Amino acid sequence: MITGGMGPRAIQFFNQYGIEVILGITGKIKNVIKKILDGTLEGGKSLCSPGGGKGYGVEKIHSEADEHHDHHYF
């Protein structure tokens, strides 16, 4: 996962499934891809502020899913 930033809980979520997280990435997609291909992409510090996404993460997904747990969509 290549991103500008995310919180520690999100990083832990991806890591538990073997997904590496690279933080602190900015710029145009084509330039980021070039760095990936060149092997020069370097991560840095997360660009997110602590608690900035509160209420929009995993806890919101779970609470909405729990509200509709008896509905089945096919």
C-alpha positions as CSV (number, residue, x, y, z in Angstrom):
1,M,0.0,0.0,0.0
2,I,1.6,3.3,-1.1
3,T,0.0,6.3,0.5
4,G,0.6,9.8,1.9
5,G,-0.4,8.7,5.3
6,M,-2.6,6.6,7.5
7,G,-2.9,5.9,11.2
8,P,-1.3,3.1,13.2
9,R,-4.5,1.0,13.3
10,A,-4.8,1.0,9.6
11,I,-1.1,0.1,9.1
12,Q,-1.6,-2.8,11.6
13,F,-4.7,-3.9,9.7
14,F,-2.8,-4.1,6.4
15,N,0.3,-5.6,7.9
16,Q,-1.7,-8.5,9.5
17,Y,-2.5,-9.6,5.9
18,G,1.1,-9.3,4.7
19,I,0.5,-6.0,3.0
20,E,3.5,-3.6,3.3
21,V,2.6,0.0,3.9
22,I,4.8,2.8,2.5
23,L,4.0,6.2,4.0
24,G,4.9,9.8,3.2
25,I,4.5,9.5,-0.5
26,T,3.5,12.6,-2.5
27,G,3.6,13.7,-6.1
28,K,2.1,12.7,-9.4
29,I,1.2,9.0,-9.9
30,K,3.4,8.7,-13.0
31,N,6.4,9.9,-11.0
32,V,5.7,7.6,-8.1
33,I,5.4,4.6,-10.5
34,K,8.7,5.6,-12.1
35,K,10.4,5.6,-8.7
36,I,8.8,2.2,-7.9
37,L,10.2,0.8,-11.2
38,D,13.6,2.4,-10.7
39,G,13.8,1.1,-7.1
40,T,14.2,4.6,-5.7
41,L,10.8,5.1,-3.9
42,E,11.5,6.0,-0.3
43,G,8.9,6.2,2.3
44,G,8.8,8.7,5.1
45,K,6.7,10.0,8.0
46,S,2.9,9.7,7.7
47,L,1.3,12.9,6.4
48,C,-1.9,12.3,8.5
49,S,-2.5,14.0,11.8
50,P,-3.3,11.7,14.7
51,G,-7.0,11.2,15.1
52,G,-7.7,13.1,11.8
53,G,-9.7,10.2,10.4
54,K,-11.6,9.3,13.6
55,G,-15.1,8.1,12.8
56,Y,-14.2,7.3,9.1
57,G,-12.2,4.1,9.6
58,V,-12.8,0.5,10.5
59,E,-15.0,1.3,13.5
60,K,-17.5,3.1,11.2
61,I,-17.5,0.2,8.7
62,H,-18.2,-2.3,11.5
63,S,-20.9,-0.2,13.1
64,E,-22.8,0.2,9.8
65,A,-22.4,-3.5,9.0
66,D,-23.7,-4.4,12.4
67,E,-26.8,-2.3,12.0
68,H,-27.7,-4.2,8.9
69,H,-26.5,-7.7,10.0
70,D,-29.9,-9.3,9.2
71,H,-30.0,-8.1,5.6
72,H,-28.7,-10.4,2.9
73,Y,-27.9,-9.0,-0.5
74,F,-27.1,-11.3,-3.4
